[in-house]
Amino acid sequence: MSRITHRLKTLHWPETRLLMRLALPICGAQVAQAGMSVVDVMMTGRQSATALAAVSVGSSLWMPLMLFMTGTLMGVTPIVAQLLGGQRHDEIRPAVHQALWVALLLGVISAGLLWFAVMPVFELMSVPPDVALASSAYLAALAFGMPGVALFQALRAFSDGMNHTRPALWISLIGLGVNIPSNYLLIYGGDGLVDLFGTWIPGFLQNLPALGAFGCGIATALSMWTMALSMALYTRRGRTYGQVNLWQRITWPEWSGLRELTVVGLPIGIAIFVEVTLFTLIALFIASLGEITVAAHQVAFSYTGILFMLPLSLSMALTVRVGNTLGQARPDRARLVAWNGIAISLVIAAINSTLLWVTGEWVISLYTSNPEVQRLAASLIALAVFYQVSDALQANIAGALRGYKDTRIVMLITVLSYWCVGLGGGHWLGTRGVGSLTGPLGVHGYWLGLVAGLSTAAALLAWRLRHISALTQRQAAAAT
């Protein structure tokens, strides 16, 4: 008993404290960035139904692009974490500069897609002409911010890898602080200012045009560049980064550095894109089941998405800790760090499941007063209680594997689990049921598919982590 207590005090508890110190600011930054989307929807919704629809449809196009860029650039974190752990500070600056070149390229490509490729997509989706026109204007304005948000994500990944996660929180809050007044001014124009401050404001402000969805796109782009420039300034002035000298001189693109980032980061980007498209496709399939079903699905998914912020942030922190420890040439300790973080994720999942069970009906009532939507959403929340565990597990095991720079197999497991088991199985259950035992299960079938897909991912990723951690230990032992 004393041996277990000693191990808890000397190993698990200090590691848990360090991990949570990294994870909580990441969680705050995630919430702040999600808050920008909430503000966009709320403010355009008060301007007009067309503006709201335009922003909603446009977000379904630019958000996957941004998440793909974010995932790809997350490859910087384990690279920097391992270099930092090994005290190889001189190699960090060129590695980060390669990431900045990749970020700039991805941002420009994304902007080009938003400028030139959206109208054919809108035609394919049968978007009403007025909504398509407003949404294309929104995306055209927002496209100017895509290089900015890509550069911000690259610098954020660098900072996280340096064990410095708080700047992303404060700078995300700065971005939100720019987004709110910019949105108000550009969406509502002079009429909005008069409603807020009265007629005493100068005439030229009263005559500002209300730009609606287009103004929302401009405000979002301004926020993106504000975060990028703020992060660049902070990494230049911050004492924590002094040993790296990130902005001392430019490192031009080098094939070896670009290749390492691509090998590590691109599978992460693809895996995140697969996850996003899983939920997007499920929403599209459910759309044919009626507005009550769609509303209930959206309510339940929104609440569970909020609760997932902490497990997701923990997985990002776990990447840093495992990478740092491996960089110190301590594979045995890295294995302990990984499984300790996964154990913490189980505790958080249990807390989230309890919150869902206890507060589900009350939270649902905040979203809607429709009794049919409430009943259906409550039944989906009951299923979500079970998938909290598998969702937290798969996210954090994947985070640990990223610390090992093991991302390609994770990508393959994600595709198999999400698309084949989750989407394929969910669509089968939703439209056909379980053989002769049940009829089509509708939205519950899709949610059961999610549970199955996430559980499959958790099991396969756990197998992969066990294999790669043991292999790394054997290689280290052989090298000595």
N, C-alpha and C positions, 0 to 999 in steps of 0.2 A: 504493500500500500504506500509506504514511504517513497519507494522508487517511482511509482506512478505520480505521486504528488510532486516529487523533485523534478520529474520530466515535464510536468505541466508548468511548473514555475519557471524553469530555466530554458525551455524550448518553445512550448506551444503558446503560452501566454505572451511572452515578448514578441513572438512572430505575429500573433493575432493583433496586438496593439499596433505594430508597425504596418500591417496590411490594412487595417481600418483607417489609419492615419492617411494612407495613400488613397483609399477608396472613397471616403466621404467627400473630399473636394471634387473628385471626378463625378460623383453623383450629383453634387450641386451644379456643376457645369452642364451636365446632361439635362437637368431640370430647367436651367436658365435657357438653354438653346431650344428645348421643346416649348418653352414659354413664348418664344418668338412666333412659332406656328400658331399657337393658341391666340395670341394677340392679332395676328393677321386675319384669322377666321372671324374673331369677335368683331373687329373694327369694320371689315368689309361687309359682314352680315348686317350691320346697322346702316350701311350706306345704301345697299340695294341687293336684291336676290341675285341679280345677274353678276354683280361683283363677287358675291360669296361663291357662287357656282364656278366663276372663272378662277378664283384662287384655289378652290378645292380641286378642280380638275387639273390645274397647272401644277399643284403640289404633288399630284400622283405621278408627274413626269420628272420634275427636278429633284425631288427627294431621293428616289432610287439612285440617280446619278451622283448626288452628293454623298450618299452612304457608301456607294462603290468607291468613290475617291477616298473617303475617310478610312474604309477598311484597307485599301491598298497602302495608304500612308501610315497606317498603324504598324506596318512592318518596320518602321523606324524605331519603335519603342524597344523591342527585344534586341535589335542591333546595338542601340545606344546603351541599353541596360547591361548587356554582356561586356561591352567595351569599358563601361564605367566600373563594373565589378572587377575587371582585370587590370584596372588602373592604366588603361591604354588611351589616355586623354587626347593624344595627338591624332588619333584615328577617328575621333568623334566628329570633328568639324567637317572633313571631306565627306563623311557618310551622310551627314545632315544636308550638306549642299547638294548631294545627288538627289536627295528626297525633295529639295526645293525645286530642282529642275523638273523632276517628275510631276510635282504638284502643279507647276506652271503649265506643263504640257496637258495634263488632265483637265485643268481648269479651262484652258483655251478650247480643247475639244468639246467639253461639256457645253460651253457657251455657244459654240458653233452649232451643236445639235439643237439647242433651245432656240436659236435664231432661224434655222433653216429646215428643221425636220418635224416641227410640231403640227403643222396644218395637215399633212397626210395622216398623222396619228389621230387627230380630231375627226377627220373624215371617216376613218376606219371605225372609230368609237361612236359615230353618229351623234357627235356633240352638236347641240343647236347652234345655228350660225352666230347669234349675238353673243352667246357664251364663248364660242370658239374665238371670235374676234377679240373679246375682252381678255381671254386667257392668253392668247398669243402676245398681246401687248404687255401683259403682266410678266410673261416669261422672257420677252425681249429685253425688258428693263432689268429683270433679275439676273439675266445671263451675264451682265457686266460684273456681277459680284462673284461668279463661280471661281475665277482664278484667285480672288481674295480668300474665299473660304477654304480653298485647297491649300494655299500657303499657310493659313492659320492652323489647319489640321496637321500639317507637316511639323510646324514649330511646336504645336501642342504635344505631338507624339515624342518629339525630342525632349521637351521639358518633363514629360511623364517618365521617360527613360532615365532621366537624371534624378529621379525620386522627388521631383518638384511638381506636384499636381495642383497646388493652390492657384498659381497664375491663371490657369484655364478657367477656374471658377470666377475669379474677379473680372477677367476680361470678357467672359461670357455675360456677366452681369452688366458690364459696360455696353456690350452689344445690344442687350435688351433695353438698356437705358436710352440708347440712340434710336432703337426701333420704335418704341412707343410714341414719342413726340413726332418723329418723322412720319410714321403712319398717319397719325391724326392730322397733321398739316397737309400731307399730300393726298390722302384719301378724301377728306372732307373740304379742303380748301378754305377760302375766306368765310363761308357760311359756318363752318365748324368753329373757327376762331371766334366769330361773333357770338355763337351759342355759348361758348366757354367763357369769354372775357367781356362780352358786351360790345356796344358800338363805339366805344372810346378809342379802339385801336386804330392805327393809321389806315387811310383809305386804300393804299396799295396792298396792304395785307387783307383787307376785306374783299378785294377783287381777285384774290388768288383763285384759280380754277380748282374744282373738285375733280381729281384724276381717278378716283375709284381704284380698280384693280391695278391699273398702270402705276398709280402712285404707290400702291402697296409694294409692287416690284422694285421701284426706285428705293423705297425705304429699306427693304430687305438687302438690296445690294450695298447701300451705304453702311448698314450694320455689319455686313460681311467684311468690307474693307476696313472698317473701324477696328474690328477684332484682329485682322491680319496685321495692320500697322501697329496696334497696341502691343501685340505679342512680339513683333520684331523689335520694337523699342525696349520692351522689358528684357528680352533675351540679350540685348546689347548692353543694358545698364545693370541688370541684376547680378549681384555678387556671386550667386550660386553657380553661374555659368562662366565665371572669370577664368577658370582653368582650361576651358575649351577654346576661348577666343573665337567664337563663332563668326563674328563679323570682321575679323582682322584682314582677311583677303579672300577673294573669290576662288573657289575650286571649280574649274570648268567640268562639263560632263565627262565621266570616265566609264568605260564599259564595265569594269569589274564592280564598281560601286553601284551602277545602275542595275547590273545583273543581280547582285545580292538583294537589293530592295525588291526587284521584280519577283525573284524566286520566293522571298519570304512574304511580301505584301500582297501580290496579285491574288494568290489563293484566298487570303483573308477577305479581299474585296469581293471576289466571286462568291464566297460563302455567305457574306452579309447580303449580297444581291439576291442569292437564292432564298435566304430567309425572308427578305422583304417581299419578293415576288410570291412566295408561298401564301402570305397573308393577303396580298393583293388579289391573287387568283381566287382564294377562298371567298373573299368579299364579292367578287364578280359572280361566282357560281351561286352564292346565297341570294344575290339580287333578284333572281327569278322566283324566289320563294315568297315574295310579298314584302310590303313595307314594314309590317309588324316584326317579321323575322329579321330584316335588315337592321331595324332600329335596336332590337334586343341584342343582336350580335355586336353592334357598334358600342353599345353601352357596356356590355360585359368586357369586350376587348379593350376599351379605353381604360377601365378601372384596373384590369390586370396589367396593362402596359405601364401604368404609373408605378405599381408595386414592383415591376421587374427592373426598375431603374437601379436599385441597390445591388441585386445580384449581378447585373451587367457591369456596374462600376467595380464591383469586387473582382470580376474576371479580368478587367483591364489592369487593376492593381496587381493581380496575381501574375500577369505577364511580366510586370516590372520586377517583382520580387524573385521569381524563378530565374529571369534573365540575369539579374545582379548576382545571384548566388552561383549560377553556372559560370559567369565571368570570373568569379573568385576561385574557379577550379575546385568546387565542392559539390560534386554531383550527388553525394549521399544527403547532404543538407538540402539541396534543391528538391530532391524527392520528398523530404519531410515538409518543406515549404509548400509544395504543390498539394499534397494530401491534407495538410492542415487547412489550407485555404478552401479546399473542397468540403471539408467537414464544417467549416464556418458557413459555407453556402447552404448546407443542409439545415443548419440552425435558422438562418434567415428565411429559407423556404418554409420551414415549419411556422415561423412567425407570420409570414405572408398568408399562408393557408388559413391560419387562425383568424387573421384580420378579415379575410374574404368571408369566412363562415359566420363571423360575429357581426360584421358591419355591412354585409352584402346588400340586404334589403334596404337598409337606410340610405346607402350610397346610391343605389338604383333609383330611389325616390327623388334624389336630387337631380338626376338626369331627366326623368320623365314622370308624368302623373298618369300616363295611360296604363290601366290595370293589366291589359293583355301584354304589353311590352314588359311591364314589371315582372309578371309571372314567368315569361319565357326567359328573360335575362337572369332571373334568379336560378332557373334550372341550369343555365350555362355557367353561372358562377359556381354552382355545385361541382361541375366537371372541372372547372379551373382550379378548385381546391386541390385536386389530385395532380394536375400537371405542373403546379408550382415546383414540386420537387424535381421532376425530370428536367424542367426548363432551367432551373438554377444549376443543376448538375452539369448539363451539357454545356452551358455557357462558361462555367468555371473550369471544367476540364479542358475545354477548348482554349481558355485563357492561359492555363498552365502549359499546354502544348505550344502555344505561341511563344512562351518564354524559352522553350527549347528550339525555337525556329522551325518547328515541325508543323507546316501549314498545308502542304499538298494533300496528305492523307486526310486531314481534317476537312478539307474542301470536298473530297470524294465522299466521305462519310456524310457530310451535310447534304450533298445532292441526293444521295441514296435515301437518307432518312426523311428529309423534308419533302422532296418531290415524289419519290416512289411510294414510301410508306405513308407519310403525312397527307400529301395532296391526293395521291392515287387511292390510298385506302379510305380517306375521308370522303372522296367523291363516290366511291363504290357504296360505302355505308349510307351516304346521304341520299343517293338516287336508287339503290337497289336493296339495301338492308343486308341481313345475315341469312342468306339462302332462304329456306322455307320457314325460318324461325321468326323473322320480323319482316315487315314491309320497309319501304324507304324511311330512313331515320331523319331526313331533313337536316336542319342545322346541327342537331345533336350528333349526327353521323360525321359531319365535318370536324366538330370539336373532338370527338373520339379519335378521329384520324390524327388530329394534332397531338393528343396524348400519346398515341402509338408512335408517331414520328419522333417526338421529343424523347421518349423513353428509349427508342432504338438508337438515337444519336448518343444519349448518355451512356448506354451500355457499350457501344462500339468505341466511343472516345475513351472510356475508362480502360478498355482493353489496350488501346493504342498508347495511353499514358503509362500504363504498367510496363508495356514492352519497351518504349523509348527511354524511360527512366532507368530501367535495368540495363539496357544496352549502353547507355551513357556511362553508367557506373563501371561496367566491364571494360569499356574502352579506356576509361581513366586509370583503372587498375593495371591494365596491360601496358599503358604508357609509362607507368612508374616501375 
